[in-house]
C-alpha cells in the first residue's frame, strides 16, 4: 500500500484545522490508476463537546464518500465545501480522475456540479456493502484493499479526450505561467470555444473558473505563511491589482482575505 504524495491544497486554515483530524492518502492498485487519483481517509476524536467545521475549496473531481450516514457520490464542487465534525467519526473518500466517470453519467459533467448523488445508481447496490464490517473498525490496509477489489470492475480504457483534458487541467494547476483562457487555448492549440466544450463535458467547470480557483489555492498557502502583503500577493499571483484578488476571494470563499485571517484567529475558531 503506497502513500499518495499529491499536494494537499484548497484546505482553509490548513495549519489550524489539521489539528482536529488525521488524514491519510493512498494511491490505488496499478490497474485502477486510470480511474482513481487517490483514496483519502479521515478520522477524528474531539473531546469535551468540541466541534469543528472543516472547510475546503476542493479539486473539481467526483468523489465517492463513506461516513457514518452512508455512501454517496459527490459531483464537482464550485464553492467552499463544509463538513461538520463532532465527538468521533470518519470519512472514507475516493477521488476519481477528471473525466474518468463520464462513461457512467447520463450527461456532461456540468450537470452534476454541486450535487450529491445516489452512489447505488452509478455503482450498483453492492457499493453499500463494500465494507463487510464497520469501516471505522478496519485498518487502512483493509479499507484500501476492499475499495480496490470493488472498483476495479469500473475501469475503462482512457480516451484521447480524457487524456487531453487531464493534461490541460494539470497545466492550469501546475504550470505557473497560464493565467487566462486565451493563454491556455494557445498552449493547447485549440479555440477558446472548443476548450470550453471540453471542460463542460469532462470537468463540469469552466477553464476561467478553474484558473481563478487554483490561483486562490496559492493565495491560501501564502496567507497561511503570512509573509506577503496583499499588494505583494496580488503581484505574485499576476492579478491586475489588489482589488481583483479581493473580488475573486469573496466570490469563491464568501469572505475577503482580511476576514479569512480574522476568522483564523477568532475565539470561536480556536475552540472548534
N, C-alpha and C positions, 0 to 999 in steps of 0.2 A: 504494500500500500504506500503510495507516494504522495507527499505533501504538494499542494499547489503553491506555486510561487508568484501567481498573479498579484499585482499590486492591489492593496486594499485602498479604494478611493470612493469619494462621494459620501463618506460617513460624517455626519455633522457632529462636531465636538468630539472627534475620534479619541483624542488622548484622555478625555474625561470619561466618555461613555464606555470605553473598553474595560474599565474597572468593574463594571457591573455584570459582565458576562464572559464566557470563554468561547472563543471562536476557533474552529479548526476547518481547514480546507484541503480537499484531496482531489487528485486527478482520477478520472475513471480508468478502467481497464482499456488497453490499446484498441480493442475492437469498437469501443464506444467513442473514440476521440473525435469522430466527425459529428457526433450528436451532442455531446456534453462537454462544456468547458471545464466545469468543476462541480464537486459536491461541497456543500458548506453545512457545518453542524454548529449549533449554538446552544449552550446550556447556561442557566443562571440559578443562583440561590441567594435571594435577597432576604435580609433579616430585619427584625424589629419593625415590621409593617412598611418597609421601604418599597417604593415603586420607581420604575424607570421607564421612560418612553424613548425607544430607540428611533432616531430619525435618519433616514438615508436619502440620497439622491442617486438611485441605483443605475447600473448599466441598462440599456434598452433590450434586455433579453427576457424570454419566457422563463418562469421559474415554477417548478413543481415543489410544493412545500407540505410538510407533515408537522403537525403540532398536536397539542392536547385536544384541539377541537376537530381534528380530522385532516383530510388531504384536499388540496385544491391546486389548480393551475392558475398562475397569475400572469397576465399579459404584460407587455412593455409598459413601464411607468413613466408618466410625463411630469410628475410633480413629486414633492417630498413624500416618501412612504414612511408611515409611522407604525411601530409595533410596541404595544404596552407590555411591560414585564412586571410581575409581582410574585412574591413568595418564590416558588421554584418552578422551573419549566424548561422546555426545549423547543427548538425548531430544527428540522432537517430540510435542507434545500438542495434542489438540483437546478443548476444554471445551464440552460441549453445554449448551444452556439447560435449565433444570429442566423435566422432563416432555416434552421435545422428542422423545425416543426411544421413548416409550410405544407408538407405533404399531408399532414393530419388536419389542417384547418379548412374551414368552409369558405374562407375568403382571404383577402390580403391581411397582412399583419396589422395594418392600421385599424381594422375592425375590432381589434382586441386590446387596444390601448386603454390602460386604467381599468381593466375588467378582471374580476375574479371568476373563474370558470369551473365547471364540474370536471374534475380530473377523470372520472369514470367515463365521461363522454368521449374522451380522446385516447385514453389508455386502457379502457375496459374495466370491468368491475374488480379484476384482480389487483388493481393498483391500491385498493383499500387494504388488502391483506398481504402486502409486501413483507411486513414485519410480523413474524409468527408470534412473537411476544411483544410486550410493551417496548416501544423504541427507546424510551428513557432508561430502560434496564439493560440495553445492549451495549457492547463495546463499539467503538468507532469502526473497527475492522469488520464486525458482524454487519453493521449498517451498510457500509460501502459494498460489501460482498452481496448483500440482498438487493441493493439497487442495481449493481452491475448485472446480476442474474436476470432481473425482471426487465430492465430497459434495453438490453441488447437486441431484443426482438424488434425494436422500433428503429434500428439503424438502417438508413437508406444511403445509396451512393450520393456523393456530393455533386451537385450540378455545377456547370460553369458559372451560372448566375450567382449561386450561393458563394462560390469562391471569389467572384468579383466583388460582391457586397462585403464579404469578410475583409478583403484587402482594403477596400475603401473605408470601412469602419475603423480598422487598425490605423489607417493613415490619419483619420480625424483624431483618434485618441493619442497617438504617439509621435506624430511627425514633428510637432512643434513649429511647423512652418506654414500650415494651412489654416487660414482664418476666415475665408469666405467661400461660399458655394462655387463661385466662379473659379477660384483657385483649385478647388477640388475637381471640378469638371475638367479643367485644363490638364491637371495631373492624370486623370483617368482617360483623357481623350474622348469625352462624352459631352453631349449637350446638357445644359442645366436641366431641361425638361426630362431627358432620359434618366438622369441621376435621381431626380425627384420620384419618378415612377418606380425605379429600383428600390429605393428606400421605403416607399409606401407599401410595396409588395412584401419585402423581406424583413424590414426592420420595424416599420409601423410609425416611425417618427421621421420628420424631415431632416435633411442634412444640415439646414440652417439651425434648427433647434439643437441638433447634436453638437455642432461646433460651439454653440453658446454653452451647452451643458458641460462639455469637457474643459472649457476654459474656467468654469466655475469650480470644477473639481480641483484645478490647480489653485484657484483662489482660496478654497477651503484649506488646502495644505499650507499656503502661505499665512493665512490668518491663524492657523494653529501654531505656526512657528513664531508669529508676531514680530517679524524682523523688518517689515516694509511699511512705509506709509501708504495711504490709499492712492496717492498720486503715483508713487513708485510701483505699486501693484498694478494699476491700470496700464502704466507704460510697459511693464514686463509682459503683460498678457495681451499687448497690442490693441488695447482699446483706444478709441479716438481721444477720450478724456475720462475723468473720474466719474462724471455723471452717467455715462453709458454703462460702466461697470456696476454702479449702484442700481440702475434700472434693471439690468439683467438679473442681478442678485435678488431684487424684490420680486421680479416676475416668477422666478423658479423656486425660491426658498421662502417667499412670503414675508421677508424682512430685509432690512438694509444690513450692510456689513457691520455698522456700528451696533445695531440691535442684536446681531448674531454674537458679537463679542460681549455685549452686556448680558445676554442670556447665558452665556458660558459661565459667568461669574455670579449670576443671580442666586440668592439663597435657596430658592425653590429647586434650582438645578443641582446645587451641591447636595441637597437632601435626597435627590431622586435615586 
